[in-house]
């Protein structure tokens, strides 16, 4: 039997999946137990797939405590399509949507929303290189806005909201793509939550949208059918062929998360993992964290060193040591360690050990 060697994958997405999930996918890929066909082959109209879809939704609801007044949709197109779908469905004629500009992906969401209707940038930290998220006192909100849009975790800049912004009775919409289900989430504080799966929930191809039912009334029948939340809700995410394999794998990840003690259990692990890396960053000053300490991300740890040449050497040597994907996003450079739910703690320990060795050799 060939031994499979797995390196530590720090990539920001598509990202590491739980090993038990990968092993179950491997076992069942040729033929699902009792079905005789691969998940890649079965009809999305079959009772087998309908049960897979229903189980995934039930486990998502159980994990996050989602009330019955919310619908869970399995869509496609990633968060980037949601940048358009949210305003197309929710930004009604004559209304304004508030957007909090906390990072590069929030900026992209704003750009798309402006193509649809009136947008107010309620606050921005762009002039600070998005090194922190805007504070409550900085928000200039529109009375009776159609909604307020936020990005809960900024993958590129390594910042994360620790508390939800206060927006009164205005619907709160959150892009949670890079920290979804990494910690408890108060669904009832939100009107709509969306998340591409490929960072923390499963493989690329499926996007989870959790939407309060009353908002479905805003989806106009004149909209393109595939971009209409109400259509997808009415058809139970089966209006067209869904990404069956991605939904199946996401469902396995949800069961894995429940086995870890749910969102509270995984949050404890995530806090411990991140604390180890941040402690090493702060230890001597050789490494410099890029995010303000009060809004450091648990998922994406970003830091710099004294020079770009030093950073290039760090990336080259860490890759050779089996620590892959540590190069920062091309827009900002530096180093980024993405340590999502499924990233093993021994990988964090290996990174910290490498950082110590690298400093001894180059400090």
C-alpha positions in Angstrom: 0.0 0.0 0.0 1.4 3.4 -1.0 1.9 5.8 1.9 0.2 9.1 1.4 2.2 12.1 2.5 0.2 15.2 3.4 1.9 18.6 3.9 0.5 21.4 5.9 -1.8 23.5 3.7 -2.0 27.1 4.8 -3.8 28.2 1.6 -6.6 30.8 2.0 -9.0 28.8 -0.3 -9.7 26.3 -1.6 -8.4 25.3 1.8 -7.7 22.2 4.0 -10.6 19.8 4.6 -10.9 17.5 7.6 -8.9 14.3 7.0 -11.8 12.0 8.2 -14.0 13.7 5.6 -11.5 13.2 2.8 -11.2 9.5 3.8 -14.9 9.0 3.8 -15.2 10.7 0.4 -12.4 8.3 -0.9 -14.2 5.3 0.5 -17.6 6.2 -1.0 -16.6 7.9 -4.2 -17.0 4.9 -6.5 -20.3 3.9 -5.0 -22.3 5.4 -2.1 -23.2 2.6 0.4 -26.5 1.0 -0.6 -26.8 3.0 -3.8 -24.3 1.5 -6.2 -23.5 4.8 -7.9 -21.0 7.6 -7.1 -22.2 10.9 -5.7 -20.8 12.3 -9.0 -23.3 10.3 -10.9 -26.6 10.3 -9.0 -29.5 12.4 -10.1 -30.2 15.5 -8.1 -33.9 14.5 -8.4 -33.3 11.2 -6.7 -34.4 10.4 -3.2 -30.8 9.7 -2.3 -29.6 13.2 -3.1 -32.7 14.8 -1.6 -31.8 13.0 1.6 -28.2 14.2 1.4 -29.4 17.8 0.8 -31.9 17.6 3.7 -29.3 16.2 6.1 -26.9 18.9 5.2 -29.5 21.6 5.9 -30.6 19.9 9.1 -27.0 19.8 10.4 -26.4 23.5 9.4 -29.6 24.4 11.3 -28.5 22.4 14.4 -25.0 23.9 14.3 -26.0 27.5 14.1 -29.4 27.3 15.9 -31.2 28.6 12.8 -34.8 29.5 13.5 -37.6 28.1 11.3 -38.2 31.6 10.0 -35.0 31.4 8.0 -34.4 29.5 4.8 -31.1 27.8 4.0 -30.2 27.9 0.3 -27.4 26.0 -1.5 -26.4 28.1 -4.5 -23.5 28.5 -6.9 -21.2 31.3 -8.0 -19.4 31.9 -4.7 -19.5 35.0 -2.6 -18.6 37.0 -5.7 -22.1 36.3 -7.2 -23.7 37.2 -3.9 -22.1 40.7 -4.3 -24.6 41.1 -7.1 -27.5 38.9 -5.9 -27.8 40.7 -2.6 -28.5 44.2 -4.0 -30.5 42.7 -7.0 -32.9 41.1 -4.5 -32.9 43.4 -1.5 -32.1 46.9 -2.8 -35.6 48.1 -3.7 -36.2 51.1 -5.9 -35.6 54.4 -4.3 -33.8 52.9 -1.3 -30.1 53.1 -0.3 -27.9 50.2 1.0 -25.2 50.9 3.6 -21.9 49.1 3.2 -19.1 48.9 5.7 -15.8 48.9 3.9 -13.4 46.8 6.0 -11.3 45.1 3.4 -10.6 44.2 -0.2 -13.6 41.9 -0.5 -16.0 44.4 1.0 -14.7 46.9 -1.5 -15.5 44.5 -4.3 -19.0 44.0 -2.9 -19.5 47.8 -2.9 -18.4 48.1 -6.5 -21.0 45.5 -7.6 -23.8 47.0 -5.5 -23.2 50.4 -7.1 -24.1 48.9 -10.4 -27.5 48.0 -9.0 -28.6 51.0 -7.0 -27.8 53.7 -4.4 -25.0 52.8 -2.0 -23.7 54.6 1.1 -20.3 53.7 2.3 -21.0 53.9 6.0 -17.4 53.7 7.1 -14.0 52.7 5.6 -10.5 51.9 6.9 -9.0 51.8 3.4 -6.7 54.7 4.2 -5.2 52.6 7.0 -4.6 49.7 4.6 -7.6 47.9 6.2 -5.5 47.1 9.3 -8.6 47.2 11.4 -12.4 47.0 11.1 -14.4 50.3 11.5 -15.6 51.0 15.0 -19.3 51.5 15.9 -18.8 55.3 16.4 -17.5 55.7 12.9 -20.6 54.3 11.2 -22.7 56.9 9.3 -25.8 54.8 8.7 -28.7 55.7 6.5 -32.1 56.0 8.2 -34.4 53.2 6.8 -31.6 51.8 4.7 -32.6 48.7 2.6 -29.9 46.8 4.5 -26.4 47.1 6.0 -23.7 44.9 4.5 -20.6 43.8 6.4 -17.7 41.4 5.9 -17.2 39.4 9.1 -13.6 38.3 8.3 -11.2 40.0 5.9 -9.2 37.2 4.4 -6.6 39.3 2.7 -5.8 41.7 5.5 -6.3 39.3 8.5 -8.9 41.3 10.4 -12.2 40.0 11.9 -15.2 41.5 13.7 -15.4 40.5 17.3 -18.8 42.0 17.8 -21.6 42.6 15.3 -22.2 46.3 14.4 -25.4 47.8 15.9 -27.7 48.7 13.0 -31.1 49.0 14.7 -34.0 47.5 12.8 -32.3 47.7 9.5 -31.6 44.2 8.0 -28.0 43.1 8.6 -26.3 41.2 5.7 -23.0 39.5 6.3 -20.4 37.9 4.0 -19.0 35.2 6.3 -17.1 33.3 3.6 -13.8 33.0 5.5 -14.9 32.5 9.1 -18.3 30.8 8.7 -18.9 28.2 11.5 -15.5 29.0 13.1 -17.3 30.2 16.2 -20.9 30.7 17.4 -23.0 32.9 15.2 -26.1 34.8 16.3 -28.3 34.2 13.2 -31.2 36.2 14.5 -29.1 39.3 14.6 -28.8 38.9 10.8 -31.3 39.1 7.9 -29.0 37.4 5.5 -25.7 35.5 5.8 -23.8 34.2 2.8 -20.6 32.1 2.6 -18.7 30.4 -0.2 -17.8 26.9 1.2 -14.3 26.6 0.0 -12.6 28.2 3.0 -14.2 26.6 6.0 -17.1 24.4 5.0 -16.3 22.2 2.1 -15.0 22.2 -1.5 -15.4 25.0 -4.0 -18.7 25.0 -5.9 -21.4 25.6 -3.3 -22.4 28.8 -1.6 -24.6 28.7 1.5 -27.2 31.5 1.9 -29.2 31.8 5.1 -32.0 34.3 4.6 -34.9 35.5 6.7 -38.2 34.5 5.0 -39.7 38.0 5.0 -36.9 39.3 2.8 -37.9 36.8 0.0 -40.8 39.1 -0.7 -38.4 41.7 -2.1 -37.3 39.4 -4.9 -39.1 40.7 -8.0 -40.5 38.2 -10.5 -38.9 40.4 -13.3 -35.5 39.4 -12.1 -33.4 36.8 -14.0 -34.7 33.5 -12.6 -31.3 32.1 -11.5 -30.5 35.2 -9.5 -33.8 35.2 -7.6 -33.7 34.1 -3.9 -37.4 33.4 -3.9 -37.2 31.0 -6.8 -34.4 29.0 -5.1 -36.3 29.0 -1.8 -39.5 27.9 -3.5 -37.7 25.0 -5.2 -35.7 23.9 -2.2 -32.3 24.7 -3.9 -33.3 22.3 -6.7 -34.4 24.7 -9.4 -31.5 23.6 -11.5 -28.8 20.9 -11.0 -27.0 21.8 -7.8 -23.3 21.1 -7.2 -24.1 17.7 -5.8 -20.6 16.6 -4.8 -19.9 19.9 -3.0 -23.1 19.7 -1.1 -22.4 16.0 -0.2 -18.9 16.9 1.1 -20.2 20.0 2.9 -22.7 17.7 4.7 -19.8 15.5 5.9 -18.0 18.6 7.2 -21.1 19.6 9.1 -21.2 16.2 10.8 -17.5 16.5 11.6 -18.1 19.9 13.2 -20.9 18.6 15.3 -18.5 15.8 16.5 -16.0 18.5 17.5 -18.5 19.9 20.0 -20.3 22.2 17.6 -19.4 25.9 17.1 -18.4 26.4 20.8 -16.1 23.5 20.6 -14.4 24.4 17.4 -14.1 28.1 18.6 -12.0 26.9 21.6 -9.6 25.1 19.2 -9.4 28.0 16.8 -8.6 30.5 19.6 -5.8 28.2 20.9 -4.3 27.7 17.4 -4.3 31.4 16.6 -3.0 32.4 20.0 0.1 30.3 19.4 1.0 32.0 16.1 0.2 35.5 17.4 2.4 34.9 20.5 5.3 34.1 18.2 4.7 37.2 16.1 4.7 39.4 19.2 7.6 37.6 20.9 10.6 39.7 19.7 9.6 42.1 17.0 11.3 40.1 14.2 7.8 39.5 12.8 5.3 42.3 12.6 1.5 41.6 12.6 -0.4 43.7 10.1 -3.8 43.8 11.9 -4.6 45.8 15.0 -4.5 43.4 18.0 -8.2 44.0 18.9 -9.5 42.7 15.6 -7.0 40.0 14.6 -8.5 37.2 12.6 -8.6 33.7 14.1 -8.7 32.3 10.5 -6.1 34.4 8.5 -2.9 35.4 10.4 -1.0 38.1 8.4 2.5 39.4 9.2 5.5 41.0 7.6 9.2 41.0 8.1 12.0 43.5 7.7 12.3 43.2 4.0 10.6 41.6 1.0 13.8 39.6 0.3 13.5 38.2 3.8 9.9 37.3 3.2 10.7 35.6 -0.1 13.3 33.5 1.7 10.8 32.6 4.4 8.3 31.5 1.8 10.8 29.5 -0.1 12.2 27.7 3.0 8.9 27.1 4.6 7.5 25.5 1.4 10.6 23.2 1.3 9.8 22.3 4.9 6.3 21.2 4.0 4.5 24.4 5.0 2.6 25.3 1.9 0.6 28.4 0.9 2.1 30.9 3.3 2.6 33.6 0.7 0.4 36.6 1.3 -2.2 37.7 -1.1 -0.7 39.3 -4.2 -2.5 42.6 -3.4 -0.7 43.1 -0.1 2.3 40.8 0.0 3.8 39.6 3.2 3.0 36.3 4.9 -0.5 34.8 5.5 -1.2 31.6 7.5 -4.8 30.5 7.0 -5.7 28.2 9.8 -9.3 27.3 9.2 -11.4 24.8 11.3 -9.9 21.8 9.6 -6.3 23.0 9.9 -4.5 20.6 12.3 -3.0 22.0 15.5 0.3 20.1 14.8 0.6 22.2 11.7 0.4 25.4 13.8 3.1 24.0 16.1 5.2 23.2 13.0 4.8 26.8 11.8 5.8 28.3 15.1 8.8 26.0 15.3 9.8 27.1 11.8 9.4 30.7 12.7 11.7 30.3 15.7 14.3 28.6 13.6 14.1 31.1 10.8 14.5 34.0 13.2 17.6 32.3 14.7 19.1 32.0 11.3 18.1 35.4 9.9 17.6 37.7 12.9 
